[in-house]
Structure formats: structure tokens, C-alpha cells
């Protein structure tokens, strides 16, 4: 706000002091260009912060702290087998522990430096069964 006031008052002061009116136009254009540059810095910073907050979960290079490292913890196929041994016959998956349906699909849920994360979900009840990395 103070910067805007400065850029409004200075041209008026300069206009009174300068005898040659052509110099006034030069000074005014220079001051308006400075205002544009100074005004775009906070706008650019604000836009950058908004963009980061909006996209931090969607873009892989925001995985700098290792958020994808713990994706598979206690949710791998081997963990599912230990929790629900009755859902496997001879090492082969026979059905969801929730509804018994044997149709599952893989949904990609993330892409980080630790791999492409997939969730294996029952088609009938929507229960997440286990996770994997590709």
C-alpha cells in the first residue's frame, strides 16, 4: 500500500518541478515500470505458494521427505496372506475377506521416487486388500 502511494505521489511532485514536460513522461513511465515489477514480486510469490499447496500431493518431486517410503508398510500381499490365510488355497488368491468375491482391480494411487504405488481393491465391496509397487 505504501509503495502504491509513493508511486502515485512522486509523479505529481515531479510534474510540478520539471519544466520540460517530456521528461515528466519519461519519469512517469519509469516509475510505472518499477511499480509493475515491484507489484509482480508479491503476486508471483503468492501464486507460487498457492501452486505448491495445491499440487504437493499430485507431483512426484514433492516426495522429498520420503512419503512414499511407508506406502507398503503392513499392507503387502505377504501381510494380507498372514492376516487372512483362509483366502488363499495353495498360494492362490480365492476371494476377498470381506465379501468373498474373487474379482479385484489395481488402482494407481501414487507415483513417487519409491515406485508407482498400486492398491488392489475388491470390485464388489471396494475393500482395499493389499498394496504393491511397480
ChimeraX attribute file (.defattr): number of C-alpha atoms within 10 A of each C-alpha:
attribute: neighborCount
match mode: 1-to-1
recipient: residues
	/A:1	5
	/A:2	7
	/A:3	10
	/A:4	12
	/A:5	9
	/A:6	12
	/A:7	15
	/A:8	15
	/A:9	10
	/A:10	13
	/A:11	18
	/A:12	12
	/A:13	10
	/A:14	15
	/A:15	16
	/A:16	10
	/A:17	11
	/A:18	11
	/A:19	10
	/A:20	9
	/A:21	12
	/A:22	9
	/A:23	13
	/A:24	18
	/A:25	13
	/A:26	11
	/A:27	15
	/A:28	18
	/A:29	13
	/A:30	12
	/A:31	17
	/A:32	16
	/A:33	12
	/A:34	13
	/A:35	16
	/A:36	11
	/A:37	11
	/A:38	13
	/A:39	13
	/A:40	12
	/A:41	11
	/A:42	11
	/A:43	11
	/A:44	11
	/A:45	11
	/A:46	12
	/A:47	12
	/A:48	12
	/A:49	11
	/A:50	12
	/A:51	11
	/A:52	14
	/A:53	10
	/A:54	11
	/A:55	11
	/A:56	13
	/A:57	14
	/A:58	14
	/A:59	13
	/A:60	17
	/A:61	12
	/A:62	15
	/A:63	17
	/A:64	10
	/A:65	8
	/A:66	12
	/A:67	13
	/A:68	18
	/A:69	13
	/A:70	10
	/A:71	19
	/A:72	17
	/A:73	9
	/A:74	13
	/A:75	16
	/A:76	17
	/A:77	16
	/A:78	12
	/A:79	16
	/A:80	17
	/A:81	15
	/A:82	10
	/A:83	12
	/A:84	12
	/A:85	14
	/A:86	12
	/A:87	18
	/A:88	14
	/A:89	10
	/A:90	6
	/A:91	9
	/A:92	8
	/A:93	15
	/A:94	15
	/A:95	17
	/A:96	23
	/A:97	17
	/A:98	13
	/A:99	12
	/A:100	13
	/A:101	14
	/A:102	14
	/A:103	13
	/A:104	19
	/A:105	13
	/A:106	16
	/A:107	13
	/A:108	15
	/A:109	11
	/A:110	19
	/A:111	19
	/A:112	18
	/A:113	15
	/A:114	17
	/A:115	15
	/A:116	15
	/A:117	19
	/A:118	20
	/A:119	23
	/A:120	19
	/A:121	19
	/A:122	23
	/A:123	15
	/A:124	14
	/A:125	13
	/A:126	14
	/A:127	16
	/A:128	18
	/A:129	18
	/A:130	20
	/A:131	23
	/A:132	17
	/A:133	15
	/A:134	9
